Amino acid sequence: MAVKDEVIKDAKFNLRDEVISAGSKIYPKEEMERFKFCLQCGKCTGGCPSGRRTNWRIRKIFEEVSLGEKEEVFSDEGLWMCTTCYTCQERCPHGIHTTDMVRVIRNLAVKSGHMKEPHRKTCLTFFTYGHAVPINDEMRAVRKKMGMDECPPTIQSSPEGLQEVLTLVEKTGFKKMVEDVKK
Amino acid sequence: MSKYAYFLGCLTPNRYPGIELATKKTLGAFGVEVLDMKGASCCPAPGVIGSFDLLTWLVVAARNISIAEQMNADIMVSCNGCYATLQEANMLLQQNDKLRHEVNEVLKSINREYKGTAKVKHVIEVLNEDVGYGNIQQKLKCPLTGVKVAVHYGCHFLKPSDARKHGSSERPTIIDDFVRALGGESVSYKNKLMCCGAGGGVRANALDVALDFTRDKLDNMIEAGADCLTTPCAFCHFQFDVGQVDLSKNSGKKYELPVVFLTQLLGLAMGLSCDEVGLSNNKTQVQTLINKLSNVQMVKA
């Protein structure tokens, strides 16, 4: 049997469909469906500034998604090397929303337990302060010196605001998902 | 004149309060009313929280937008990440009734509702559309004559272009025109539209990769003879400023290109001092730029 027949025989479209279906909950379905038009032309990887210096190959990930290679996709270190700069999405000749798809694929990877430790910590910081980067003593002093309120006029001066955000991340199940990720 | 709810995000108030200071001062000078958004949280970051759970990303964004809606004001941002999140959340929630309903169901638990009545604008759009570059030129006391500025647009101000609608993402001019309006020269440099390297959670997860982008950009700016770089994004500003300290430590080569946020550059051209636009707080030196601006002193006499 020719290699291509082997590949086609083994291909499972469940991952591709899962990605399209998850993405369609947020983005317009017709945009997500364009994923099926990918011809593996490589323009995405060709213009990718991260691909020049890392093992991130968006074309490869898209092929693996098409072939249903779930574990390879979700555990690929490269998946987290995309800076979401949108160069590939701007240039895709088939109008595939490539960068948005990367975020959808990352969502599924995280859901299946693949979350990077620094990212888990960023989330915990967000749950604690309402900011991914909160104020610190050095910056309080800088603000004061500049004649500004030491504590920024944001959620940091609003305990009730922080409570609101916590309620939201609990309601969506996000807080639990992050807390359940193994260190 | 117009009024805006200033969505500060994280980096602006918590690491670069000078950006907040300069933005409020310069816009105030043109009669734009800038209001604080008490209770506003992280936008949340599009490539971080958005990469983990898009629904949570949208729900928290919708809460932030609802704060401005209650203030009856449109939103202004000084970070491309905040811009991406809030502008896209607005678009997604307005085009999809089912999604808006789902998000509002969650917001009900905190007695809030997303209505979709507030627009989201980047500060450069406010300067271009509400103030006008022509009016800006009338107030310049210290035009940037002879100053070579490397413009870094950042990614999410321009892209995805079908959502942002600022025209070509490969040949933008809005910030180059701004620099020219201030009397400066916008230098062209190799890979000008390339990312700073920080986004998408890369800075947090793989700092060396993020810095490799940054080094590439800085080398190209320096080669073009830039006196400073300017950004419309607090996160890019952070990456370039702190990044130069890291690069100087790691590479042995000294990186010291002044990093100036758009409204800080405007403030300098309006005759404000380095302290008055909050530039003294940068980790990378700015003295070489200040020396170029003969009428500006480090501390106003």
Contacts between the chains, C-beta under 8 A, distances in Angstrom:
chain1	res1	chain2	res2	distance
A	25	B	54	7.7
A	25	B	55	7.2
A	25	B	99	7.4
A	26	B	54	4.6
A	26	B	55	7.0
A	26	B	58	6.8
A	26	B	92	6.4
A	26	B	99	6.8
A	27	B	92	7.1
A	28	B	95	7.0
A	28	B	96	7.3
A	49	B	191	7.8
A	49	B	194	5.2
A	49	B	195	5.6
A	49	B	197	8.0
A	49	B	213	6.3
A	50	B	202	7.4
A	50	B	209	7.1
A	50	B	213	7.7
A	53	B	209	6.4
A	53	B	212	5.1
A	53	B	213	7.5
A	54	B	206	7.6
A	54	B	209	5.6
A	80	B	200	7.8
A	80	B	201	6.3
A	80	B	202	7.3
A	80	B	205	5.3
A	80	B	206	7.2
A	81	B	202	6.3
A	81	B	206	6.3
A	81	B	209	6.0
A	82	B	200	5.1
A	82	B	202	7.5
A	83	B	47	7.0
A	83	B	155	7.4
A	83	B	195	4.9
A	83	B	197	6.1
A	83	B	198	7.1
A	83	B	199	4.2
A	83	B	200	4.2
A	83	B	202	4.9
A	83	B	210	7.6
A	83	B	213	7.2
A	84	B	46	6.9
A	84	B	47	4.1
A	84	B	51	7.6
A	84	B	155	7.2
A	84	B	156	7.9
A	84	B	199	5.3
A	84	B	200	3.9
A	85	B	155	4.2
A	85	B	159	7.3
A	85	B	194	7.7
A	85	B	195	3.8
A	85	B	199	6.5
A	85	B	200	7.6
A	86	B	155	5.7
A	86	B	156	7.5
A	86	B	159	3.5
A	86	B	160	5.3
A	86	B	169	7.6
A	87	B	155	7.9
A	87	B	159	7.6
A	87	B	193	8.0
A	87	B	195	7.7
A	89	B	159	7.1
A	89	B	160	5.6
A	90	B	159	5.7
A	90	B	160	6.9
A	90	B	161	6.2
A	90	B	169	5.3
A	90	B	170	7.3
A	97	B	160	7.4
A	99	B	160	7.2
A	100	B	160	7.6
A	102	B	51	8.0
A	103	B	46	8.0
A	103	B	47	7.5
A	103	B	50	5.5
A	103	B	51	5.3
A	103	B	54	6.5
A	104	B	54	7.1
A	106	B	51	4.2
A	106	B	52	7.1
A	107	B	51	7.0
A	107	B	52	6.6
A	107	B	53	6.0
A	107	B	54	5.7
A	110	B	51	7.5
A	110	B	52	4.8
A	110	B	53	7.0
A	111	B	53	8.0
A	115	B	52	6.9
A	116	B	201	7.3
A	116	B	204	7.8
A	116	B	205	4.8
A	118	B	201	7.9
A	118	B	204	4.3
A	118	B	205	5.0
A	119	B	48	6.7
A	119	B	51	7.8
A	119	B	52	6.9
A	119	B	201	5.5
A	119	B	204	6.2
A	119	B	205	6.2
A	121	B	204	7.9
A	122	B	48	5.9
A	122	B	201	7.6
A	122	B	204	5.6
A	123	B	49	7.3
A	123	B	52	6.8
A	126	B	41	7.9
A	126	B	42	5.7
A	126	B	44	6.6
A	126	B	49	7.0
A	130	B	41	4.0
A	130	B	42	6.5
A	131	B	10	4.5
A	131	B	14	6.3
A	131	B	41	6.6
A	131	B	42	4.9
A	132	B	10	5.2
A	132	B	42	4.7
A	132	B	44	6.9
A	132	B	45	5.5
A	132	B	48	6.4
A	132	B	49	7.7
A	133	B	10	4.1
A	133	B	11	5.9
A	133	B	14	5.3
A	133	B	15	6.2
A	133	B	42	7.9
A	134	B	10	7.5
A	134	B	14	5.9
A	135	B	13	7.1
A	135	B	14	4.6
A	136	B	14	7.5
A	139	B	14	5.8
A	139	B	15	6.4
A	139	B	17	6.7
A	142	B	17	6.0
A	142	B	281	5.2
A	143	B	13	7.8
A	143	B	17	4.8
A	146	B	17	5.9
A	146	B	18	6.9
A	146	B	21	5.5
A	146	B	275	7.9
A	146	B	278	5.6
A	146	B	281	7.6
A	148	B	17	5.8
A	148	B	20	7.1
A	148	B	21	6.3
A	152	B	8	6.4
A	152	B	13	3.4
A	152	B	14	6.4
A	152	B	17	7.6
A	152	B	20	7.8
A	153	B	8	7.5
A	153	B	13	7.7
A	153	B	36	3.8
A	153	B	37	7.4
A	153	B	38	5.7
A	154	B	8	5.6
A	154	B	13	5.9
A	154	B	36	8.0
A	154	B	37	7.1
A	154	B	38	7.4
A	154	B	39	7.3
A	154	B	40	5.1
A	154	B	41	7.1
A	155	B	39	5.6
A	155	B	40	6.1
A	155	B	41	4.4
A	156	B	13	7.9
A	157	B	38	6.4
A	158	B	38	5.6
A	158	B	39	4.1
A	160	B	39	7.2
A	161	B	38	7.4
A	161	B	39	3.3
A	161	B	40	7.5
A	161	B	41	6.7
A	162	B	41	7.6
A	164	B	39	7.4
A	164	B	63	6.5
A	164	B	110	4.3
A	164	B	112	7.4
A	165	B	41	5.1
A	165	B	60	6.3
A	165	B	63	7.1
A	167	B	109	5.5
A	167	B	110	5.3
A	168	B	56	7.3
A	168	B	59	5.2
A	168	B	60	5.9
A	168	B	63	6.3
A	168	B	106	6.2
A	168	B	107	7.5
A	168	B	109	7.4
A	168	B	110	6.6
A	169	B	56	6.0
A	169	B	60	7.4
A	171	B	59	7.7
A	171	B	106	5.1
A	171	B	109	5.5
A	172	B	53	6.8
A	172	B	55	5.6
A	172	B	56	4.5
A	172	B	59	5.8
A	172	B	106	6.3
A	174	B	52	7.3
A	174	B	53	4.8
A	174	B	55	7.9
A	174	B	56	4.0
A	177	B	53	7.0
A	178	B	52	7.5
